[in-house]
């Protein structure tokens, strides 16, 4: 478990990066900012998010998705990767649409 002072510094480094760039740092960036090894940076990130801060990592990864009050999740609704060859929206986009997140324009 990382010490409280290291977790405080990690929180500050993530918040500073989110404010400056609008993007969350990777754990490798966090490690460099804190002067830690890459593995220590990954462990510190895991410890920080398991401490109960308001935020979460993408499941089964070390990628920051939410770090209150910021969100790092990108949704490309009509990028080429979300449109099939016949021109219809792909399955992931249809799942969002069926959940009511996208309203059809008339």
Secondary structure, DSSP 8 states (H G I E B T S, - for coil): ---HHHHHHHHHHHHHHHHHHSS---HHHHHHHHT--HHHHHHHHHHHHHTT-SEEE-TTS--EEEETTEE-----TTSGGGB-TTSSB-HHHHHHHHTTSS----
